[in-house]
Amino acid sequence: MASLLPANATDAERALEAATARIAEVPVPLRQLWNPDSCPAELLPWLAWALSIDAWKDYWPEQVKRERIRNAIQIQRTKGTAYSVCTVVQSFGGAVQLSEWWQQDPPGAPHTFAMWLTLNGSGGQEASAQYVDDVIAEVERTKPVRSHWSFTQGVEARGCIGFAAAARPAVYRRLQLQAV
């Protein structure tokens, strides 16, 4: 490649040009690095920092980390709203139901809300007390500053086989009674 330096360039300038001549050949996959789905796992903390995520724990499963990064901009845009609280909880793999003071019967104290949280331990992460504390801390950072809240934790359980086994005799008996 021809030099862009003038004829009166110093030796130091020519050495600097020679040292940086191949810098353009170094691959920098910016689209891959800024995408939470394709960014290498070891670089996720840096991407989280760049997107201003308030808290980051190394013990979170990779799926939760990627979801937190995926929702970071939307959470920052809507911070201080009920929607942002729901988005934060969903990024942890949980479900939330909010009831603001004016939605309660009878109406609650102004600027309060009740939150029912169900964490199913997404990504292989058990919904331990520490994990729930992390979710609560993020809700505290995201909620409206003037709001106070009450918290109830729910449990998600699945029992399809047992229910089907118990329901089968009842359905059979009902069909038998209608056939006669």
Buried (B, 14 or more C-beta within 10 A) or exposed (E): EEEEEEEEEEEEEEEEBEEEEEEEEEEEEEEEBEBBEEBEEEEBBEBBEEBEBBEBEEEBBEEBBBBBBBBBEBBBEBBEBBBBBBBBBBBBBBBBEBBBBEEEEEEBEEBBBBBBBBBBBBBEBEBEEEBBEBBBEBBEBBBBEEBEBEEEBBEEEEEEEEEEEEEEEEEEEEEEEEEE
